[in-house]
C-alpha cells in the first residue's frame, strides 16, 4: 500500500509540475494570411461625379474586406524605369486583408451589382491581384 501511495504521489506531483511548466510557455500566435494587393488601371470616360452611386455601393463592401489604398490617384503619376507603359491614366494600388477577403469582396453579389454601376463611366485597362510575400502584423 505504501508503494502505491508513493507512486500516486509522484504521478500527482509530476502532473502538477507539467501543468505549471506548460502554462508558462509562450503562446505562439497563429500565422496570418499574407495581404493581397490589387493593381488597377482604368480610364475615366465621364465626369468623376457619375461614379458616386458606384462608390456608395462598392465602398462599404471594400472597407469590410479591409481595403487600404496604398498608392496611385489622385496625381496618377507613374515613372517608368524600364519597358513601356501605355496607360496614361496611371494605376491604383490597394491592399486587402487577405486573398480570401479580396476574392470574397470581388465575387460577392453586392460587388457584382456595383460593378455594373461603373459601366460606360470607366474603361478598365487592367485589374490584377497578387498575394503579398509575408505579413508582419
N, CA, C and O atoms as CSV, one atom per row, in Angstrom:
chain,resi,resn,atom,element,x,y,z
A,1,UNK,N,N,0.821,-1.189,0.000
A,1,UNK,CA,C,0.000,0.000,0.000
A,1,UNK,C,C,0.859,1.244,0.000
A,1,UNK,O,O,0.547,2.227,-0.672
A,2,UNK,N,N,1.959,1.197,0.769
A,2,UNK,CA,C,2.836,2.355,0.814
A,2,UNK,C,C,3.399,2.667,-0.567
A,2,UNK,O,O,3.491,3.836,-0.943
A,3,UNK,N,N,3.777,1.640,-1.327
A,3,UNK,CA,C,4.365,1.883,-2.633
A,3,UNK,C,C,3.333,2.443,-3.612
A,3,UNK,O,O,3.682,3.279,-4.444
A,4,UNK,N,N,2.079,2.009,-3.538
A,4,UNK,CA,C,1.067,2.568,-4.432
A,4,UNK,C,C,0.732,4.003,-4.051
A,4,UNK,O,O,0.444,4.817,-4.929
A,5,UNK,N,N,0.764,4.330,-2.770
A,5,UNK,CA,C,0.541,5.702,-2.326
A,5,UNK,C,C,1.704,6.588,-2.760
A,5,UNK,O,O,1.506,7.723,-3.193
A,6,UNK,N,N,2.912,6.057,-2.640
A,6,UNK,CA,C,4.110,6.785,-3.061
A,6,UNK,C,C,4.049,7.031,-4.578
A,6,UNK,O,O,4.348,8.126,-5.053
A,7,UNK,N,N,3.662,6.003,-5.314
A,7,UNK,CA,C,3.548,6.121,-6.768
A,7,UNK,C,C,2.496,7.162,-7.140
A,7,UNK,O,O,2.743,7.979,-8.027
A,8,UNK,N,N,1.341,7.159,-6.497
A,8,UNK,CA,C,0.277,8.129,-6.764
A,8,UNK,C,C,0.737,9.544,-6.462
A,8,UNK,O,O,0.427,10.485,-7.192
A,9,UNK,N,N,1.487,9.679,-5.363
A,9,UNK,CA,C,2.001,10.999,-5.001
A,9,UNK,C,C,2.975,11.509,-6.062
A,9,UNK,O,O,2.903,12.675,-6.450
A,10,UNK,N,N,3.878,10.659,-6.535
A,10,UNK,CA,C,4.868,11.043,-7.555
A,10,UNK,C,C,4.166,11.420,-8.851
A,10,UNK,O,O,4.529,12.416,-9.477
A,11,UNK,N,N,3.175,10.649,-9.265
A,11,UNK,CA,C,2.428,10.941,-10.505
A,11,UNK,C,C,1.701,12.274,-10.369
A,11,UNK,O,O,1.703,13.078,-11.301
A,12,UNK,N,N,1.082,12.514,-9.220
A,12,UNK,CA,C,0.363,13.768,-8.993
A,12,UNK,C,C,1.313,14.951,-9.036
A,12,UNK,O,O,1.004,15.959,-9.672
A,13,UNK,N,N,2.450,14.858,-8.383
A,13,UNK,CA,C,3.453,15.932,-8.388
A,13,UNK,C,C,3.953,16.174,-9.807
A,13,UNK,O,O,4.115,17.322,-10.219
A,14,UNK,N,N,4.196,15.114,-10.550
A,14,UNK,CA,C,4.670,15.254,-11.930
A,14,UNK,C,C,3.631,15.962,-12.796
A,14,UNK,O,O,3.974,16.796,-13.635
A,15,UNK,N,N,2.359,15.622,-12.587
A,15,UNK,CA,C,1.299,16.273,-13.358
A,15,UNK,C,C,1.196,17.755,-13.017
A,15,UNK,O,O,1.020,18.583,-13.910
A,16,UNK,N,N,1.303,18.094,-11.746
A,16,UNK,CA,C,1.237,19.495,-11.319
A,16,UNK,C,C,2.411,20.278,-11.892
A,16,UNK,O,O,2.233,21.393,-12.382
A,17,UNK,N,N,3.609,19.704,-11.833
A,17,UNK,CA,C,4.788,20.381,-12.393
A,17,UNK,C,C,4.630,20.531,-13.903
A,17,UNK,O,O,4.930,21.592,-14.451
A,18,UNK,N,N,4.170,19.496,-14.572
A,18,UNK,CA,C,3.970,19.571,-16.029
A,18,UNK,C,C,2.960,20.637,-16.410
A,18,UNK,O,O,3.159,21.361,-17.386
A,19,UNK,N,N,1.884,20.741,-15.657
A,19,UNK,CA,C,0.884,21.773,-15.926
A,19,UNK,C,C,1.462,23.160,-15.695
A,19,UNK,O,O,1.242,24.069,-16.496
A,20,UNK,N,N,2.203,23.326,-14.595
A,20,UNK,CA,C,2.773,24.639,-14.270
A,20,UNK,C,C,3.776,25.072,-15.328
A,20,UNK,O,O,3.777,26.230,-15.747
A,21,UNK,N,N,4.619,24.162,-15.757
A,21,UNK,CA,C,5.617,24.499,-16.784
A,21,UNK,C,C,4.922,24.782,-18.109
A,21,UNK,O,O,5.270,25.747,-18.789
A,22,UNK,N,N,3.955,23.969,-18.485
A,22,UNK,CA,C,3.255,24.145,-19.756
A,22,UNK,C,C,2.454,25.423,-19.819
A,22,UNK,O,O,2.364,26.039,-20.881
A,23,UNK,N,N,1.870,25.838,-18.713
A,23,UNK,CA,C,1.038,27.039,-18.731
A,23,UNK,C,C,1.862,28.315,-18.798
A,23,UNK,O,O,1.310,29.389,-19.040
A,24,UNK,N,N,3.163,28.223,-18.592
A,24,UNK,CA,C,4.032,29.397,-18.662
A,24,UNK,C,C,4.808,29.472,-19.970
A,24,UNK,O,O,5.627,30.371,-20.162
A,25,UNK,N,N,4.551,28.539,-20.856
A,25,UNK,CA,C,5.201,28.568,-22.155
A,25,UNK,C,C,4.613,29.709,-22.975
A,25,UNK,O,O,3.410,29.962,-22.910
A,26,UNK,N,N,5.453,30.403,-23.748
A,26,UNK,CA,C,4.909,31.483,-24.577
A,26,UNK,C,C,3.930,30.924,-25.604
A,26,UNK,O,O,4.156,29.863,-26.187
A,27,UNK,N,N,2.857,31.645,-25.809
A,27,UNK,CA,C,1.842,31.246,-26.782
A,27,UNK,C,C,2.321,31.652,-28.169
A,27,UNK,O,O,2.762,32.783,-28.373
A,28,UNK,N,N,2.234,30.748,-29.098
A,28,UNK,CA,C,2.637,31.027,-30.469
A,28,UNK,C,C,1.398,31.501,-31.214
A,28,UNK,O,O,0.405,30.779,-31.308
A,29,UNK,N,N,1.460,32.717,-31.743
A,29,UNK,CA,C,0.329,33.267,-32.478
A,29,UNK,C,C,0.172,32.540,-33.808
A,29,UNK,O,O,1.155,32.178,-34.455
A,30,UNK,N,N,-1.052,32.337,-34.192
A,30,UNK,CA,C,-1.322,31.715,-35.486
A,30,UNK,C,C,-0.876,32.667,-36.590
A,30,UNK,O,O,-1.101,33.875,-36.521
A,31,UNK,N,N,-0.245,32.100,-37.600
A,31,UNK,CA,C,0.223,32.920,-38.724
A,31,UNK,C,C,-0.984,33.486,-39.475
A,31,UNK,O,O,-1.974,32.791,-39.703
A,32,UNK,N,N,-0.881,34.739,-39.847
A,32,UNK,CA,C,-1.947,35.369,-40.621
A,32,UNK,C,C,-1.652,35.175,-42.101
A,32,UNK,O,O,-0.500,35.078,-42.522
A,33,UNK,N,N,-2.729,35.121,-42.871
A,33,UNK,CA,C,-2.557,35.055,-44.319
A,33,UNK,C,C,-1.863,36.322,-44.788
A,33,UNK,O,O,-2.049,37.381,-44.188
A,34,UNK,N,N,-1.063,36.236,-45.854
A,34,UNK,CA,C,-0.454,37.452,-46.393
A,34,UNK,C,C,-1.539,38.402,-46.898
A,34,UNK,O,O,-2.631,37.980,-47.275
A,35,UNK,N,N,-1.214,39.682,-46.896
A,35,UNK,CA,C,-2.118,40.645,-47.514
A,35,UNK,C,C,-2.245,40.301,-48.990
A,35,UNK,O,O,-1.401,39.596,-49.544
A,36,UNK,N,N,-3.287,40.793,-49.618
A,36,UNK,CA,C,-3.455,40.677,-51.066
A,36,UNK,C,C,-3.465,42.097,-51.629
A,36,UNK,O,O,-3.999,43.014,-51.005
A,37,UNK,N,N,-2.885,42.269,-52.783
A,37,UNK,CA,C,-2.796,43.580,-53.416
A,37,UNK,C,C,-3.524,43.560,-54.742
A,37,UNK,O,O,-3.381,42.627,-55.532
A,38,UNK,N,N,-4.309,44.603,-54.979
A,38,UNK,CA,C,-4.995,44.760,-56.241
A,38,UNK,C,C,-4.373,45.967,-56.940
A,38,UNK,O,O,-4.247,47.047,-56.363
A,39,UNK,N,N,-3.994,45.756,-58.183
A,39,UNK,CA,C,-3.421,46.828,-59.001
A,39,UNK,C,C,-4.408,47.105,-60.117
A,39,UNK,O,O,-4.805,46.206,-60.858
A,40,UNK,N,N,-4.797,48.365,-60.221
A,40,UNK,CA,C,-5.889,48.749,-61.118
A,40,UNK,C,C,-5.439,49.877,-62.032
A,40,UNK,O,O,-4.818,50.838,-61.579
A,41,UNK,N,N,-5.747,49.761,-63.301
A,41,UNK,CA,C,-5.582,50.877,-64.229
A,41,UNK,C,C,-6.883,51.026,-65.007
A,41,UNK,O,O,-7.301,50.127,-65.737
A,42,UNK,N,N,-7.501,52.168,-64.832
A,42,UNK,CA,C,-8.755,52.449,-65.524
A,42,UNK,C,C,-8.698,53.844,-66.133
A,42,UNK,O,O,-7.893,54.684,-65.730
A,43,UNK,N,N,-9.553,54.068,-67.092
A,43,UNK,CA,C,-9.669,55.375,-67.716
A,43,UNK,C,C,-11.080,55.886,-67.471
A,43,UNK,O,O,-12.061,55.200,-67.758
A,44,UNK,N,N,-11.169,57.084,-66.945
A,44,UNK,CA,C,-12.465,57.697,-66.687
A,44,UNK,C,C,-13.015,58.236,-68.001
A,44,UNK,O,O,-12.369,59.049,-68.663
A,45,UNK,N,N,-14.205,57.786,-68.378
A,45,UNK,CA,C,-14.816,58.189,-69.644
A,45,UNK,C,C,-15.776,59.361,-69.489
A,45,UNK,O,O,-16.072,60.060,-70.458
A,46,UNK,N,N,-16.261,59.573,-68.267
A,46,UNK,CA,C,-17.206,60.650,-67.990
A,46,UNK,C,C,-16.754,61.405,-66.758
A,46,UNK,O,O,-15.675,61.130,-66.234
A,47,UNK,N,N,-17.530,62.323,-66.296
A,47,UNK,CA,C,-17.208,63.092,-65.099
A,47,UNK,C,C,-17.151,62.180,-63.872
A,47,UNK,O,O,-17.992,61.297,-63.707
A,48,UNK,N,N,-16.165,62.399,-63.026
A,48,UNK,CA,C,-15.979,61.586,-61.817
A,48,UNK,C,C,-17.237,61.549,-60.938
A,48,UNK,O,O,-17.483,60.555,-60.256
A,49,UNK,N,N,-18.027,62.620,-60.952
A,49,UNK,CA,C,-19.236,62.671,-60.114
A,49,UNK,C,C,-20.225,61.556,-60.481
A,49,UNK,O,O,-21.058,61.169,-59.662
A,50,UNK,N,N,-20.130,61.051,-61.700
A,50,UNK,CA,C,-21.035,59.980,-62.121
A,50,UNK,C,C,-20.700,58.637,-61.465
A,50,UNK,O,O,-21.456,57.673,-61.588
A,51,UNK,N,N,-19.563,58.584,-60.769
A,51,UNK,CA,C,-19.182,57.361,-60.069
A,51,UNK,C,C,-19.713,57.314,-58.634
A,51,UNK,O,O,-19.448,56.352,-57.913
A,52,UNK,N,N,-20.450,58.327,-58.214
A,52,UNK,CA,C,-20.917,58.413,-56.828
A,52,UNK,C,C,-21.744,57.191,-56.422
A,52,UNK,O,O,-21.543,56.648,-55.336
A,53,UNK,N,N,-22.659,56.757,-57.271
A,53,UNK,CA,C,-23.500,55.603,-56.931
A,53,UNK,C,C,-22.651,54.345,-56.787
A,53,UNK,O,O,-22.878,53.539,-55.885
A,54,UNK,N,N,-21.669,54.176,-57.681
A,54,UNK,CA,C,-20.750,53.032,-57.602
A,54,UNK,C,C,-19.965,53.083,-56.291
A,54,UNK,O,O,-19.862,52.079,-55.587
A,55,UNK,N,N,-19.415,54.250,-55.967
A,55,UNK,CA,C,-18.633,54.405,-54.739
A,55,UNK,C,C,-19.471,54.130,-53.495
A,55,UNK,O,O,-19.009,53.495,-52.547
A,56,UNK,N,N,-20.715,54.618,-53.514
A,56,UNK,CA,C,-21.608,54.395,-52.372
A,56,UNK,C,C,-21.901,52.910,-52.165
A,56,UNK,O,O,-22.041,52.454,-51.031
A,57,UNK,N,N,-21.992,52.169,-53.245
A,57,UNK,CA,C,-22.300,50.732,-53.172
A,57,UNK,C,C,-21.041,49.901,-52.899
A,57,UNK,O,O,-21.058,49.012,-52.047
A,58,UNK,N,N,-19.953,50.189,-53.620
A,58,UNK,CA,C,-18.731,49.379,-53.522
A,58,UNK,C,C,-17.890,49.725,-52.296
A,58,UNK,O,O,-17.244,48.847,-51.725
A,59,UNK,N,N,-17.890,50.984,-51.888
A,59,UNK,CA,C,-17.041,51.430,-50.787
A,59,UNK,C,C,-17.205,50.638,-49.505
A,59,UNK,O,O,-16.213,50.135,-48.979
A,60,UNK,N,N,-18.412,50.505,-48.978
A,60,UNK,CA,C,-18.586,49.738,-47.738
A,60,UNK,C,C,-18.172,48.273,-47.875
A,60,UNK,O,O,-17.654,47.684,-46.927
A,61,UNK,N,N,-18.395,47.688,-49.040
A,61,UNK,CA,C,-18.006,46.297,-49.266
A,61,UNK,C,C,-16.485,46.159,-49.242
A,61,UNK,O,O,-15.950,45.222,-48.650
A,62,UNK,N,N,-15.796,47.092,-49.886
A,62,UNK,CA,C,-14.331,47.063,-49.913
A,62,UNK,C,C,-13.760,47.307,-48.513
A,62,UNK,O,O,-12.803,46.647,-48.110
A,63,UNK,N,N,-14.340,48.244,-47.782
A,63,UNK,CA,C,-13.858,48.512,-46.414
A,63,UNK,C,C,-14.045,47.294,-45.525
A,63,UNK,O,O,-13.195,47.011,-44.681
A,64,UNK,N,N,-15.134,46.574,-45.699
A,64,UNK,CA,C,-15.373,45.363,-44.909
A,64,UNK,C,C,-14.329,44.289,-45.224
A,64,UNK,O,O,-14.035,43.443,-44.380
A,65,UNK,N,N,-13.776,44.322,-46.423
A,65,UNK,CA,C,-12.730,43.369,-46.820
A,65,UNK,C,C,-11.347,43.858,-46.411
A,65,UNK,O,O,-10.348,43.192,-46.683
A,66,UNK,N,N,-11.283,45.014,-45.760
A,66,UNK,CA,C,-10.013,45.519,-45.257
A,66,UNK,C,C,-9.215,46.348,-46.236
A,66,UNK,O,O,-7.995,46.439,-46.103
A,67,UNK,N,N,-9.862,46.956,-47.217
A,67,UNK,CA,C,-9.136,47.731,-48.219
A,67,UNK,C,C,-8.362,48.885,-47.597
A,67,UNK,O,O,-8.825,49.545,-46.666
A,68,UNK,N,N,-7.184,49.104,-48.135
A,68,UNK,CA,C,-6.396,50.302,-47.840
A,68,UNK,C,C,-5.742,50.720,-49.145
A,68,UNK,O,O,-5.010,49.940,-49.754
A,69,UNK,N,N,-6.001,51.940,-49.574
A,69,UNK,CA,C,-5.392,52.442,-50.807
A,69,UNK,C,C,-3.972,52.861,-50.467
A,69,UNK,O,O,-3.756,53.718,-49.610
A,70,UNK,N,N,-3.004,52.250,-51.145
A,70,UNK,CA,C,-1.596,52.483,-50.837
A,70,UNK,C,C,-0.924,53.488,-51.762
A,70,UNK,O,O,-0.075,54.263,-51.324
A,71,UNK,N,N,-1.293,53.480,-53.025
A,71,UNK,CA,C,-0.612,54.360,-53.983
A,71,UNK,C,C,-1.499,54.581,-55.190
A,71,UNK,O,O,-2.407,53.802,-55.480
A,72,UNK,N,N,-1.203,55.670,-55.882
A,72,UNK,CA,C,-1.931,55.943,-57.117
A,72,UNK,C,C,-2.588,57.290,-57.097
A,72,UNK,O,O,-1.958,58.304,-56.796
A,73,UNK,N,N,-3.831,57.295,-57.412
A,73,UNK,CA,C,-4.584,58.525,-57.530
A,73,UNK,C,C,-4.469,59.365,-56.275
A,73,UNK,O,O,-4.240,58.773,-55.220
A,74,UNK,N,N,-4.603,60.659,-56.279
A,74,UNK,CA,C,-5.186,61.458,-57.350
A,74,UNK,C,C,-4.201,61.956,-58.405
A,74,UNK,O,O,-4.638,62.411,-59.462
A,75,UNK,N,N,-2.883,61.890,-58.161
A,75,UNK,CA,C,-1.979,62.514,-59.141
A,75,UNK,C,C,-1.702,61.638,-60.364
A,75,UNK,O,O,-1.300,62.150,-61.409
A,76,UNK,N,N,-1.911,60.335,-60.248
A,76,UNK,CA,C,-1.757,59.397,-61.364
A,76,UNK,C,C,-0.362,59.366,-61.961
A,76,UNK,O,O,-0.198,58.980,-63.119
A,77,UNK,N,N,0.630,59.757,-61.211
A,77,UNK,CA,C,1.998,59.768,-61.713
A,77,UNK,C,C,2.565,58.356,-61.716
A,77,UNK,O,O,2.512,57.656,-60.706
A,78,UNK,N,N,3.104,57.945,-62.849
A,78,UNK,CA,C,3.810,56.676,-62.980
A,78,UNK,C,C,5.163,56.993,-63.602
A,78,UNK,O,O,5.229,57.644,-64.644
A,79,UNK,N,N,6.229,56.544,-62.977
A,79,UNK,CA,C,7.578,56.702,-63.517
A,79,UNK,C,C,8.001,55.356,-64.064
A,79,UNK,O,O,8.075,54.376,-63.323
A,80,UNK,N,N,8.279,55.299,-65.354
A,80,UNK,CA,C,8.677,54.052,-66.000
A,80,UNK,C,C,10.198,54.015,-66.054
A,80,UNK,O,O,10.819,54.847,-66.716
A,81,UNK,N,N,10.796,53.057,-65.362
A,81,UNK,CA,C,12.248,52.910,-65.370
A,81,UNK,C,C,12.717,52.000,-66.498
A,81,UNK,O,O,13.790,52.211,-67.064
A,82,UNK,N,N,11.935,51.012,-66.820
A,82,UNK,CA,C,12.257,50.108,-67.926
A,82,UNK,C,C,10.958,49.666,-68.589
A,82,UNK,O,O,9.913,49.618,-67.940
A,83,UNK,N,N,11.020,49.347,-69.858
A,83,UNK,CA,C,9.845,48.861,-70.570
A,83,UNK,C,C,8.947,49.993,-71.020
A,83,UNK,O,O,9.349,51.156,-71.064
A,84,UNK,N,N,7.732,49.627,-71.351
A,84,UNK,CA,C,6.766,50.606,-71.850
A,84,UNK,C,C,5.547,50.637,-70.941
A,84,UNK,O,O,5.151,49.619,-70.373
A,85,UNK,N,N,4.965,51.809,-70.816
A,85,UNK,CA,C,3.748,51.983,-70.031
A,85,UNK,C,C,2.743,52.697,-70.916
A,85,UNK,O,O,2.819,53.916,-71.069
A,86,UNK,N,N,1.802,51.967,-71.502
A,86,UNK,CA,C,0.867,52.583,-72.443
A,86,UNK,C,C,-0.349,53.247,-71.796
A,86,UNK,O,O,-1.221,53.750,-72.505
A,87,UNK,N,N,-0.421,53.258,-70.468
A,87,UNK,CA,C,-1.619,53.731,-69.794
A,87,UNK,C,C,-1.389,55.113,-69.200
A,87,UNK,O,O,-0.809,55.230,-68.120
A,88,UNK,N,N,-1.824,56.135,-69.870
A,88,UNK,CA,C,-1.643,57.495,-69.370
A,88,UNK,C,C,-2.412,57.748,-68.087
A,88,UNK,O,O,-2.134,58.714,-67.376
A,89,UNK,N,N,-3.376,56.890,-67.783
A,89,UNK,CA,C,-4.226,57.089,-66.615
A,89,UNK,C,C,-3.543,56.728,-65.303
A,89,UNK,O,O,-4.052,57.070,-64.237
A,90,UNK,N,N,-2.409,56.049,-65.354
A,90,UNK,CA,C,-1.736,55.658,-64.119
A,90,UNK,C,C,-2.338,54.410,-63.521
A,90,UNK,O,O,-3.071,53.676,-64.185
A,91,UNK,N,N,-2.024,54.175,-62.261
A,91,UNK,CA,C,-2.524,52.990,-61.574
A,91,UNK,C,C,-2.965,53.334,-60.163
A,91,UNK,O,O,-2.683,54.414,-59.643
A,92,UNK,N,N,-3.658,52.394,-59.565
A,92,UNK,CA,C,-4.088,52.472,-58.176
A,92,UNK,C,C,-3.673,51.151,-57.530
A,92,UNK,O,O,-3.920,50.085,-58.093
A,93,UNK,N,N,-3.051,51.211,-56.362
A,93,UNK,CA,C,-2.655,50.005,-55.639
A,93,UNK,C,C,-3.427,49.966,-54.333
A,93,UNK,O,O,-3.370,50.898,-53.530
A,94,UNK,N,N,-4.152,48.867,-54.134
A,94,UNK,CA,C,-4.983,48.693,-52.947
A,94,UNK,C,C,-4.535,47.434,-52.212
A,94,UNK,O,O,-4.136,46.448,-52.832
A,95,UNK,N,N,-4.606,47.480,-50.893
A,95,UNK,CA,C,-4.255,46.305,-50.089
A,95,UNK,C,C,-5.507,45.801,-49.378
A,95,UNK,O,O,-6.289,46.587,-48.843
A,96,UNK,N,N,-5.684,44.491,-49.379
A,96,UNK,CA,C,-6.789,43.843,-48.688
A,96,UNK,C,C,-6.230,42.921,-47.606
A,96,UNK,O,O,-5.058,42.547,-47.656
A,97,UNK,N,N,-7.050,42.556,-46.641
A,97,UNK,CA,C,-6.614,41.741,-45.510
A,97,UNK,C,C,-6.002,40.404,-45.932
A,97,UNK,O,O,-5.078,39.912,-45.283
A,98,UNK,N,N,-6.503,39.826,-46.996
A,98,UNK,CA,C,-6.007,38.542,-47.491
A,98,UNK,C,C,-6.574,38.317,-48.886
A,98,UNK,O,O,-7.483,39.025,-49.321
A,99,UNK,N,N,-6.027,37.323,-49.581
A,99,UNK,CA,C,-6.570,36.994,-50.900
A,99,UNK,C,C,-7.995,36.464,-50.759
A,99,UNK,O,O,-8.836,36.702,-51.626
A,100,UNK,N,N,-8.266,35.753,-49.677
A,100,UNK,CA,C,-9.633,35.282,-49.450
A,100,UNK,C,C,-10.575,36.462,-49.282
A,100,UNK,O,O,-11.660,36.475,-49.864
A,101,UNK,N,N,-10.173,37.458,-48.491
A,101,UNK,CA,C,-11.020,38.642,-48.291
A,101,UNK,C,C,-11.238,39.369,-49.615
A,101,UNK,O,O,-12.345,39.822,-49.906
A,102,UNK,N,N,-10.178,39.476,-50.416
A,102,UNK,CA,C,-10.295,40.140,-51.720
A,102,UNK,C,C,-11.232,39.360,-52.636
A,102,UNK,O,O,-12.103,39.948,-53.277
A,103,UNK,N,N,-11.061,38.051,-52.702
A,103,UNK,CA,C,-11.945,37.234,-53.547
A,103,UNK,C,C,-13.385,37.276,-53.063
A,103,UNK,O,O,-14.311,37.375,-53.868
A,104,UNK,N,N,-13.578,37.200,-51.749
A,104,UNK,CA,C,-14.933,37.271,-51.210
A,104,UNK,C,C,-15.593,38.599,-51.587
A,104,UNK,O,O,-16.773,38.634,-51.935
A,105,UNK,N,N,-14.828,39.685,-51.517
A,105,UNK,CA,C,-15.330,41.005,-51.922
A,105,UNK,C,C,-15.638,41.022,-53.420
A,105,UNK,O,O,-16.749,41.367,-53.822
A,106,UNK,N,N,-14.665,40.653,-54.238
A,106,UNK,CA,C,-14.780,40.769,-55.691
A,106,UNK,C,C,-15.943,39.946,-56.241
A,106,UNK,O,O,-16.684,40.407,-57.110
A,107,UNK,N,N,-16.094,38.744,-55.735
A,107,UNK,CA,C,-17.121,37.853,-56.273
A,107,UNK,C,C,-18.445,37.918,-55.522
A,107,UNK,O,O,-19.360,37.151,-55.822
A,108,UNK,N,N,-18.560,38.815,-54.559
A,108,UNK,CA,C,-19.820,38.939,-53.812
A,108,UNK,C,C,-20.928,39.466,-54.717
A,108,UNK,O,O,-20.673,40.187,-55.682
A,109,UNK,N,N,-22.152,39.095,-54.389
A,109,UNK,CA,C,-23.298,39.587,-55.151
A,109,UNK,C,C,-23.346,41.113,-55.114
A,109,UNK,O,O,-23.641,41.758,-56.120
A,110,UNK,N,N,-23.055,41.681,-53.948
A,110,UNK,CA,C,-23.085,43.139,-53.805
A,110,UNK,C,C,-22.107,43.838,-54.725
A,110,UNK,O,O,-22.451,44.842,-55.348
A,111,UNK,N,N,-20.869,43.311,-54.821
A,111,UNK,CA,C,-19.892,43.967,-55.695
A,111,UNK,C,C,-20.212,43.712,-57.168
A,111,UNK,O,O,-19.965,44.576,-58.010
A,112,UNK,N,N,-20.743,42.565,-57.481
A,112,UNK,CA,C,-21.126,42.305,-58.871
A,112,UNK,C,C,-22.193,43.300,-59.324
A,112,UNK,O,O,-22.199,43.730,-60.477
A,113,UNK,N,N,-23.096,43.662,-58.409
A,113,UNK,CA,C,-24.093,44.697,-58.724
A,113,UNK,C,C,-23.417,46.058,-58.865
A,113,UNK,O,O,-23.743,46.822,-59.774
A,114,UNK,N,N,-22.475,46.363,-57.969
A,114,UNK,CA,C,-21.785,47.656,-58.004
A,114,UNK,C,C,-20.987,47.816,-59.289
A,114,UNK,O,O,-20.975,48.900,-59.873
A,115,UNK,N,N,-20.321,46.758,-59.741
A,115,UNK,CA,C,-19.520,46.826,-60.970
A,115,UNK,C,C,-20.351,47.316,-62.152
A,115,UNK,O,O,-19.863,48.064,-62.999
A,116,UNK,N,N,-21.601,46.889,-62.198
A,116,UNK,CA,C,-22.479,47.294,-63.296
A,116,UNK,C,C,-22.691,48.807,-63.300
A,116,UNK,O,O,-22.943,49.402,-64.348
A,117,UNK,N,N,-22.588,49.428,-62.113
A,117,UNK,CA,C,-22.820,50.872,-61.997
A,117,UNK,C,C,-21.691,51.703,-62.616
A,117,UNK,O,O,-21.868,52.896,-62.863
A,118,UNK,N,N,-20.542,51.086,-62.864
A,118,UNK,CA,C,-19.443,51.853,-63.464
A,118,UNK,C,C,-19.308,51.617,-64.977
A,118,UNK,O,O,-18.446,52.202,-65.632
A,119,UNK,N,N,-20.176,50.751,-65.516
A,119,UNK,CA,C,-20.160,50.504,-66.953
A,119,UNK,C,C,-20.471,51.786,-67.707
A,119,UNK,O,O,-21.417,52.499,-67.373
A,120,UNK,N,N,-19.671,52.074,-68.725
A,120,UNK,CA,C,-19.858,53.274,-69.534
A,120,UNK,C,C,-19.261,54.526,-68.905
A,120,UNK,O,O,-19.169,55.564,-69.559
A,121,UNK,N,N,-18.853,54.436,-67.640
A,121,UNK,CA,C,-18.232,55.578,-66.958
A,121,UNK,C,C,-16.720,55.374,-66.877
A,121,UNK,O,O,-15.944,56.329,-66.931
A,122,UNK,N,N,-16.322,54.113,-66.747
A,122,UNK,CA,C,-14.904,53.764,-66.592
A,122,UNK,C,C,-14.553,52.676,-67.595
A,122,UNK,O,O,-15.305,51.717,-67.765
A,123,UNK,N,N,-13.411,52.822,-68.258
A,123,UNK,CA,C,-12.860,51.768,-69.112
A,123,UNK,C,C,-11.727,51.114,-68.329
A,123,UNK,O,O,-10.818,51.797,-67.857
A,124,UNK,N,N,-11.781,49.810,-68.195
A,124,UNK,CA,C,-10.751,49.084,-67.463
A,124,UNK,C,C,-9.607,48.714,-68.390
A,124,UNK,O,O,-9.797,48.000,-69.374
A,125,UNK,N,N,-8.397,49.215,-68.060
A,125,UNK,CA,C,-7.192,48.763,-68.763
A,125,UNK,C,C,-6.792,47.391,-68.224
A,125,UNK,O,O,-6.567,46.454,-68.991
A,126,UNK,N,N,-6.708,47.283,-66.914
A,126,UNK,CA,C,-6.473,46.000,-66.260
A,126,UNK,C,C,-6.781,46.122,-64.776
A,126,UNK,O,O,-6.716,47.204,-64.192
A,127,UNK,N,N,-7.115,44.992,-64.187
A,127,UNK,CA,C,-7.257,44.845,-62.737
A,127,UNK,C,C,-6.647,43.489,-62.423
A,127,UNK,O,O,-7.135,42.462,-62.895
A,128,UNK,N,N,-5.583,43.481,-61.628
A,128,UNK,CA,C,-4.920,42.235,-61.256
A,128,UNK,C,C,-4.788,42.169,-59.741
A,128,UNK,O,O,-4.775,43.194,-59.059
A,129,UNK,N,N,-4.690,40.949,-59.229
A,129,UNK,CA,C,-4.490,40.749,-57.794
A,129,UNK,C,C,-3.263,39.870,-57.599
A,129,UNK,O,O,-2.997,38.964,-58.390
A,130,UNK,N,N,-2.523,40.152,-56.534
A,130,UNK,CA,C,-1.326,39.368,-56.220
A,130,UNK,C,C,-1.215,39.246,-54.702
A,130,UNK,O,O,-1.525,40.183,-53.965
A,131,UNK,N,N,-0.769,38.079,-54.252
A,131,UNK,CA,C,-0.539,37.864,-52.828
A,131,UNK,C,C,0.717,38.586,-52.385
A,131,UNK,O,O,1.691,38.680,-53.131
A,132,UNK,N,N,0.686,39.093,-51.167
A,132,UNK,CA,C,1.891,39.622,-50.558
A,132,UNK,C,C,2.807,38.472,-50.185
A,132,UNK,O,O,2.390,37.314,-50.194
A,133,UNK,N,N,4.049,38.784,-49.857
A,133,UNK,CA,C,5.023,37.752,-49.533
A,133,UNK,C,C,4.863,37.261,-48.102
A,133,UNK,O,O,4.819,36.056,-47.856
A,134,UNK,N,N,4.776,38.199,-47.153
A,134,UNK,CA,C,4.564,37.811,-45.767
A,134,UNK,C,C,3.862,38.927,-45.034
A,134,UNK,O,O,3.805,40.064,-45.503
A,135,UNK,N,N,3.340,38.597,-43.902
A,135,UNK,CA,C,2.602,39.579,-43.119
A,135,UNK,C,C,3.267,39.688,-41.758
A,135,UNK,O,O,3.481,38.681,-41.083
A,136,UNK,N,N,3.590,40.899,-41.359
A,136,UNK,CA,C,4.362,41.084,-40.135
A,136,UNK,C,C,3.558,41.653,-38.978
A,136,UNK,O,O,4.120,41.899,-37.911
A,137,UNK,N,N,2.258,41.870,-39.157
A,137,UNK,CA,C,1.485,42.431,-38.038
A,137,UNK,C,C,0.812,41.374,-37.221
A,137,UNK,O,O,0.127,41.689,-36.248
